[in-house]
């Protein structure tokens, strides 16, 4: 088996890994690279392989940096099956349509405002075509992909429908078991079940986003969130939370609902300003069997909706969104995008970042070169929509809300196996410093061949 690393190599976005097994080409994930506009466009238009020669795609989950390039793949001639879990099919149906819509609107804006002709990477009709190729599969049940390859999805506990992929390979009379972790979730987080770790592996592709650090205690998230809400409420400010529409928004709503029911936060309006989050939440409501026992006990057994309560208002209309910018606090605004690079949250930041009463609350990983990272790094001048703003508002972080496994949980993913049998570990989806630190820790466990591949690099396993 050969593995070529075509994305998310020494960086955290653009997940793409090409397998060659018995002469057949299978792609693990097909995600958009997110970074500087020109560099991102170049990477997202091209591939390290011929899409027409692919025999199938196996998709770990519905985040855009893992699925967002699938319509580009179809545009380049791919017409094979795309295997994922059933919730991932439902989420991709809305995520990819939203991505196409944003690109179409961006293209239109550039043409009108800057007289630039920039064609979208793909359009809605491309999404409709690629969605016909999806095949939804359950967790745990093995299924054939190509000759000599059986795949099994295991719950990764990262977002709804997320999976690690166990691949049983038979090639040239030899059998081996291989796993692609996708994005690994965390134990003890609300809503989703804990990750179901694979075992008996010969080789592993493992994410490394938090490979050099741990998260805060999940037991402290309630306290930290309540403290921020109460402090900003007292000074009449707005809490602006950049949050991914799928996963992070629903977890935030869960926590705020719980705190409100416990009378630990005041009577403060909470707005989820994201049409995509509204659509995603409807998908979350369709798959109640995916949730953990705590969610069942706290909400579902009492016939309560985890994603809706009396102080929560979902906003779809643009004019309603604009009105929030002129409305006085206190209030909470949860809006995409999660790294503050696009979407409605930029308008809320533009209008609120220079008011010291306000607070920008960061609740997840912020990649390099994003506005979210600049805010996290304490920069006092930031550019939004091409204009410079003075950051006078408070910036707070709650790292415990991350849906990515921390260092020790990533090491547990490795240690769940017989380390005498596990011969190769490849670390992806992490900045170089995080990946190299995790590689050193895995070598100390006794795994000899630990690689942090460069983009385009190929290995034989």
C-alpha positions, 0 to 999 in steps of 0.5 A: 500500500502506498500513501501520498499526503496531498493536504493537511501536511504540516498544517491544519486544513485541507485534509487529503490522503491518497491510498494506492491499494492493488492498483486502485486509488482511494482518497481519504477526505477531500477538504478545502485549504484555509489560509491566505486568499491567493495561496488557498485558491491555488491549493484548492484549484489543483490536486496532487493526482488525477481525479478521474483515476480515483476509485472512491473517497472515504470521508471522515466528517463534514467540516469544510476542511475535510469535505469542502473540496469534493465538488472541485473533485467532481468538476475535475471528472471524479464520479465514484462513490463517496463513503461516509456515515449517514449523519455526515451525508446530511451535514455535507448536504447543507455544508457544501451548499453553503460553501458554494453559496458563499463562493458565488456571492464572493465572486459577485461582490468582487466583480461589482466592487473591484471589477475582478473576475474570479470564478467560484471554485464550484457552484450549487449545481456542482454540489447537487451533482456530487451529493448523488455520489454519497453512500451513507454507512452506519458505525461499526459495520464493515463494507467493501470499498475496492478489491482487497479493501474493507472499511469500518467507521468508528465514532470519533466523538468530534462532531455529529457523524464524525468517524475514524476509518479502520481499513482492512487491507489484503494486497499481494497475499499480505493482510494489514490493518490501517486506520485514519483517525479523522479528527479525534474528539474528547472524552467527557464532552457533552452531546456526543459519545466518547471516541471509539478507538481502533485496535490491532493496527499495523499503521495509523494516520493520526491528527495532531492539532493539539499534539503539544498541549492539553485542554483545560478541565471539562469540569471547569467549562461551566464555571468559566462560561458563567463567569464571562457571561455574568461579568459582561452582563454587569457592564452592559456589553456584548459577548461575540463568539466566533463559532463553527456552525456545525459542532461548536455552536450546538455545544455552546447552546447546550452549555448555555441552556444548562446554565440558564436552567440552573439559574447560573447566568442572568436573563440575557438574550442569546442570538445564534446568527447563522443560517447554516447553524440553524440548518445544522441544528435541524440535522442534529435533531434528526439524529438523537441516537448519536448522543451520550447518556448525559444529554439523554438524562439532562434533556431528552428524558425530560422531553426538552430540546437541547438546542432550544430554550426561551432565551435563545433566538435563531436568526436567518434573515440578514436584516435581523442580523444587521439590527443586532449591531445597533442594538444595545447590550447586554447580549450574546451573539454566536456567529460563524465563522469559527476562526473569524475569517468570513461570515456574519461574525465579521460584521459583529466584530467590526461594529463591536471590537472598539467598545471596551464593554464588549468581549470577544470569546474564543472557544476553539482552535485558531489557525495561523494567519486568521483574524481569530489567531490575531485576536488570540495573540493579543494584537491591538490593531486588526484588519476587518474588511480591509480596514484597520480597527483598534481592538479595545474590547476584552478578548477571552478564551475557553480552551476546554470547549475544543472538540479536538483531543489534547496531547494525552488523548492523542497518545491514548489513540496510539497506546490502545494498540499493541505497540509491537505490531504498530509499525508506522504512525503518520501525523497530519492536521497539525502545525509543525511544532505540534506535530513534531512534539507529538512525534517525539512522544510517540517514539518514546512509547516505542514506535520506531517509524513516526513521520511528519510528512510534507505535502506531496510526500509518498510512503510505502507501508 
